[in-house]
Amino acid sequence: MSLTVDPRPPLPKWITDAYTVLSAHITDSGTDDSGGQAPAISRERAIDVLIESDELALEQRTPNTRSQRLIERGYLYEVNTELRVTTLSE
């Protein structure tokens, strides 16, 4: 197993908590009949997932701010209004 250094900028805990919730949801939503595409959810669904999560203290920051920060820092990427988890190459 490679000890690859993550080139993405570090994030504050309130953002990494959102990443944990979203990446788990996106990965879990992948199906075998996806036609070879990476698992994804819409931006609107991502906001709903963050709002519905019991793990996050959303009074601190809005869900939209969290998802946007994850996109800006390269943890998620957007394709035609769907969000996908960025995977690091080894």
N, C-alpha and C positions, 0 to 999 in steps of 0.2 A: 504494500500500500504506500502510495506516494505521500510525502509530507508537504504538499503544495501550500504555499503561502497565499492567503486570500488577498487579491489585489484591490478589492473594493474598499472604499473608505469605511472606517468603523462607524457604527451608529449608536445613539443613546438607547438605553434599555427600553424606553417606551416605544421605540420604533422596532427594535428586535423582537419585542413581545408580539407586535402586530405581524411581523414577518413569520414568526413561528406559527401563529394561527393561520395566516393565509397560505403559507407554503404547504402545511399539512392538509388544508382543505383542497387546494389545487391538486396536489399529488393524489389524494384520496378520490378525487372526482374523475381521475383518468379511467378510461374503459378500454377494453381490448378491441372494440370496434371503432376506435378513433381514427382509423385510416393512416396510422403512422405519425399523426400529429402529436405534439406535446400536449399534456393535459393543460386546460385553461378554464378560467371563469371570466365572466364579463366584469367590467369595472363596477357596475351597479351592484352585482352580486357580491363582489369583494367588500364593498361598503356595508352591505347587509350582514355579511359574515362577521365583520368587525363589530358592528353594532350589537349583534346577537351574542357575541362571545362573553362568557362569564369571566374570562381570564384577564380582561383588559379594563383599565380605569379610564374610560373615554371622556370623563369630564376634564381631563388634563389636556387632551388634544383631540381634534376631530378625526373621524375615520378617513376622510378624504385627504387630510394632511399626511396621515400615516402612509396611505397607499402611494400618494404622490412622492413622498420622500424615498420610499423603497424603489420606485421607478427611477428617480433622479440619481440614486446612488448605485444602480445596477443590480439590485437584488431581485427585482421583477422587471419584466419587459412587456410592452404592449404590442399586440398584433391585431389590427382591425377591431378595436375596442375590447379585446380580451387580454387578460393578464396571465402571464406565464412565469414560472420560476426559472431564474437564470442558473444554469449549472456551470460549474467551473471545470475546465478541461484539466486533465492530469498530465 
